[in-house]
Amino acid sequence: MTSTPQITVALVRELLDSTAGDPVLYIDADGELAVDSSVHAPRGSIVVTREAAAEYFGERHVDGLDDDTIDELLPGTEDWVEHTLDVLND
């Protein structure tokens, strides 16, 4: 992997809106971020579960979660990807 993949608003939306069973954001074999069911994602490659992302991004707010709020909170997710890359590279 040459560069650190970045979590985007679109990926967060895809994760939160996924109809897959137990969806996760993970790093795929090409080093890109992807969303799929946890059963299809290699365990060490999982960046965040939908439940953890929903808690972090505050999906349960009465007013809902808009893209601007997600964008403002994205800098706090950089450690998620870096931690996963560290695990994959060990």
N, C-alpha and C positions, 0 to 999 in steps of 0.2 A: 504494500500500500504506500503510495507516494505522498499523499496528502490526507489530512484528517477530514473525513466526511463531516458535513455540517447539518445539524438538525434545522429544518426549515418549517415555516408556518404550514406549508402544504403537507409535509410529513406528519406533523402533529395532528392536523385535521384528519389525515388518512388513518392514523392510529386511533384517534378518539372515535371516529365514525365507522371503523372497521366492523364488518359483520362476521369476521372469522372468529372461531372459538378461541378464547384466551389470546387476543392479539398482542403482539410485541413489536417493538422497533429493534432491528438487529442489523449487524454488519454481514452482508452476504459474501459469497466466495470471491466476488470481484472487488471487494473493499468498499462497496456502496451501501448506503442505508436503505433498508427495505422494511415493509410491514407484512406480517403474515401471522398465522397461528403459531403459538409457541411450540407445537409439536413438529413444525417444519423448520424451525430455526435452531441451529446448533446451540446448545445451552451456553457455552462460553462466549457466544457472539451476541447475546441479548444485551441491548443498551438500556431499554426501559420497557416495563409492562404498561398496558393501558391504564390499569388501576393507579400505578405510581405517577404516570403522566397526568392523569385526571386530578389527582391530589395536588400535584405541583402547580398545574396551570389553573386550578380552581374551577374546573368544569361545573361544579355543583352550585356556583353562584346563582342567585335568583335571576339576575339579568342575563345569564348565559355567558358564554365565552366568545368574544369577538377576535378577529384576526389581529387587531392592533394590540390587544392584551397579550396574546400569544407572542407576538413579535417583541414586545417589551421584555418578556420573561425569557426569551431564547438565550441570552448570554449566560444565564444560570445553568444551562444544560451542557455546556462545553465539557465539564468534568465527566458527564455520563459517557460520552464517546471516548474520551481519553482513557478513562478507567477500563472500558471494554477493550480498547486497543492494547493496553498494557497486559491484560489477561491473555489476549490472543497471541501476543508476541513473546510470552514467557515460555 
